[in-house]
Amino acid sequence: MTRSKQQPSRGRRWLAAFGALVLVVMAGLVPAASVSAAADPTNMVLVWNENAVSVLSAAPTADPPGLGNAPPLSPLHLAMVHGAIYDAVNAIDGGHQPYLDGLSAPSTASKAAAVAQAAHDVLLGVMPTTPAAVVTRVNNMLTASLGLIDPGQPKDNGIAIGAEAAAAMLDARSTDGRFDVEPFPTSNDVGRWRLVAPLNLNVFGQFATVTPLTMTAPRQWRTGRPPELTSPEYAAEFNEVKALGRQTDSSRTPAQTLLAGFATANPLVYMNKACATLQRPRVCRPPSRHCSSSRRAWHQPTR
C-alpha cells in the first residue's frame, strides 16, 4: 500500500454534495457480498457514521463523552471522516475517482477494517487535543468493530489502508484555517450586524474563508445582498421576522414554534439520522454475528 501525494485531485468537484450525500455514496461502496473477506461485516460505514456523529456532537462532560464540536465545525469534521472512509474503500475496490490521489491496497483487503480504522484515526486527529476519556471511547469502538472481522492478512491490509487514508486526510486539512480566530465585522450603524447582550456571540467567522472540501472557492455560491433599507421588500421582510419571531404575542402557529425549536438543534445529528435511516439495511439478529442472507446486515452500533 503506497501513497504518492496528499493533494486533492483536480476533478474533485464531482463531490459537490459531499457533506450531505457522502453517506449514500459510502453505503453503496460496501456491498452485501464482500469479495475481500467472506465474513466481513457489511454495515461498517453506517456504524461508524453513527459513532462519528455521537463523538463529534456530544459534550466532553456528557456520558459518553465527545468532542463537543458545534456547527459549522462538526459537519466539516464528519466530512473528513467520510472522505477518509471513501478513499480507503476505493483504494481496495477501485472504479471510482479518489478524493485524495495516491492510495492503493490489495483488492482482498478487508473493507470493514479499512472503514473502522480510517474513521477512528480521523476522529482522534481532527482536534488539536482530544480528552483522554474520548480517546478511550473511540479506541473501544475500534476494538469492538475490528473484533467482528476474522484475523488474517485481509484484516491487516484493511487496517493499514484505513490508517493511510486517515493520515492523508488529516494532512490535507492541516492548514485549512478551521481553527483560525476571525470574528465577523460588527457595527452599530443602521443595517449592520451588531452584538446583542447577553450572549454577544461572534464566532466561526473563519468559515467564510476556510479551505472548501469540494468547492473551488468559499464565495462560489455566496448569496446576494439583502434589499435596500428604504425598499418595500426590506420593510416587508423586517415586519415578518418581527411578527413571527417575538417571544410574546407572536403571529406564528404552534407548528411554526415547534419547527423553530427543531431548527435550533444541532443539524449534524438530525441530518445523519435521516440519511442513515434511508440507507439502513434490514436488521437481523441471529445467534452468530453474521447473517446468512446477503440482503441483510447485522447492526450493532458501538457506544
Residue pairs with C-beta under 8 A, 6 or more apart in sequence:
1 91
1 103
1 104
1 105
1 106
1 157
1 160
1 161
1 164
2 102
2 103
2 104
3 102
3 103
3 104
3 164
3 168
4 101
4 102
5 101
5 102
6 100
6 102
6 168
6 171
6 172
7 100
7 101
7 172
8 99
8 100
8 101
8 172
9 97
9 98
9 99
9 100
9 101
11 97
12 97
12 99
12 214
13 214
13 215
13 216
14 97
15 22
15 99
15 213
15 214
16 214
16 215
18 79
18 82
18 83
18 213
18 214
19 75
19 76
19 78
19 79
19 213
20 271
20 275
22 79
22 82
22 83
22 86
23 45
23 46
23 49
23 82
23 272
23 275
23 276
23 279
24 275
24 278
24 279
25 86
26 45
26 49
26 82
26 85
26 86
26 89
27 45
27 46
27 279
29 45
29 86
29 89
29 90
29 93
29 96
29 111
30 42
30 43
30 44
30 45
30 89
30 111
30 112
30 115
31 42
32 42
32 281
32 294
32 295
32 296
32 297
33 294
34 40
34 42
34 110
34 111
34 112
35 107
35 108
36 92
36 107
36 108
36 109
36 110
36 111
36 154
36 158
37 108
37 110
37 112
37 149
37 150
37 152
37 154
37 155
39 149
39 150
39 290
40 110
40 111
40 112
40 113
40 149
40 154
41 47
41 112
41 145
41 148
41 149
41 289
41 290
41 297
41 298
42 112
42 281
42 297
43 280
43 281
43 297
43 298
43 299
44 111
44 112
44 115
44 116
44 145
45 85
45 115
46 276
46 279
46 280
46 299
46 301
47 116
47 145
47 299
47 300
47 301
47 302
48 81
48 85
48 115
48 116
48 119
48 120
48 141
48 145
49 78
49 81
49 82
49 272
49 275
49 276
50 272
50 276
50 301
51 119
51 123
51 138
51 141
51 301
51 302
52 77
52 78
52 81
52 82
52 119
52 123
53 78
53 268
53 269
53 272
53 273
54 64
54 66
54 303
55 66
55 67
55 123
55 134
55 137
55 138
56 66
56 67
56 69
56 74
56 77
56 78
56 123
56 268
57 66
57 68
57 69
57 74
57 266
57 268
57 269
58 64
58 65
58 66
58 67
58 68
59 65
59 66
59 68
60 66
60 67
60 68
60 131
60 133
60 134
64 137
64 303
65 131
65 133
65 134
65 137
66 134
67 77
67 123
67 126
67 127
67 130
67 131
67 134
69 77
69 127
70 204
70 266
71 266
71 267
71 268
72 204
72 207
73 178
73 204
74 266
74 268
75 267
75 268
76 178
76 210
76 213
77 122
77 123
77 126
78 268
78 272
79 213
80 122
80 126
80 169
80 170
80 173
81 118
81 119
81 122
81 123
81 126
83 99
83 100
83 169
83 213
84 118
84 119
84 121
84 122
84 162
84 165
84 166
84 168
84 169
85 114
85 115
85 118
85 119
85 165
86 96
86 98
86 99
87 98
87 99
87 100
87 103
87 118
87 165
87 168
87 169
88 103
88 105
88 111
88 114
88 115
88 117
88 118
88 158
88 161
88 162
88 164
88 165
88 166
89 111
89 114
89 115
90 96
90 98
90 103
91 98
91 103
91 104
91 105
91 114
91 161
91 164
91 165
92 105
92 106
92 107
92 109
92 111
92 114
92 158
92 161
93 107
93 111
94 107
100 165
100 168
100 169
100 172
102 168
103 161
103 164
103 165
103 168
104 161
105 114
105 157
105 158
105 160
105 161
106 154
106 157
108 153
108 154
108 157
109 154
109 157
109 158
109 160
109 161
110 149
110 154
110 155
110 157
110 158
110 159
111 158
112 145
112 148
112 149
112 158
113 146
113 149
113 154
113 155
113 156
113 157
113 158
113 159
113 162
114 158
114 159
114 161
114 162
114 165
115 162
116 141
116 142
116 145
116 146
116 162
117 142
117 146
117 158
117 159
117 162
117 163
117 166
118 161
118 162
118 163
118 165
118 166
118 169
119 162
119 166
120 138
120 139
120 141
120 142
120 162
120 166
121 162
121 163
121 166
121 167
121 170
122 166
122 169
122 170
123 138
124 130
124 134
124 135
124 138
125 166
125 170
126 170
128 179
137 303
140 302
141 302
141 303
144 300
144 302
145 302
146 155
146 159
148 289
148 300
149 155
149 158
173 211
175 211
176 210
176 211
177 206
177 209
177 210
177 211
178 206
178 207
178 210
179 206
180 206
180 209
180 210
181 206
182 205
182 206
182 208
182 209
183 202
183 203
183 205
184 193
184 202
184 205
185 193
186 192
186 193
186 194
186 195
186 202
187 193
187 194
188 194
190 229
191 229
195 201
195 202
208 218
209 218
210 218
212 218
212 220
215 221
226 234
226 237
227 233
227 234
227 237
228 234
243 250
243 251
243 252
244 250
244 251
244 252
244 256
245 252
250 257
252 260
262 270
280 299
281 295
281 296
281 297
281 299
282 295
282 296
282 297
283 296
283 297
283 298
283 299
284 291
284 293
284 296
284 297
284 298
285 298
286 292
286 298
289 298
290 298
291 297
291 298
